[in-house]
Amino acid sequence: MSPIQWRKSSYSTENEESNCVELAQIPDAAILLRESDEPGTVIATTPTALRALTRAARAGRFDQLSR
C-alpha cells in the first residue's frame, strides 16, 4: 500500500503549517480529512457527504458555532 497523499487547502500558505485542513482519497473512494495540527485524528467520509458539508459551510449554516 502506498502512503496517503494529503493535500492542503489552496487557501493555506507554507507559513500555516499548523492551521490547515487536509484531504486525501484512498482506494475504496473514501475521503479522509484531518487538521494539520492533529494529524493523528482522521475522519473518513464519502464524496457525497463532503459535498453536503462544503455546501452547508459556504451557505453559513455553521456560522453560529463560532460565536
Helices and strands as residue ranges (DSSP letters): E 7-8, E 21-25, E 31-35, E 42-45, H 47-58, G 63-66
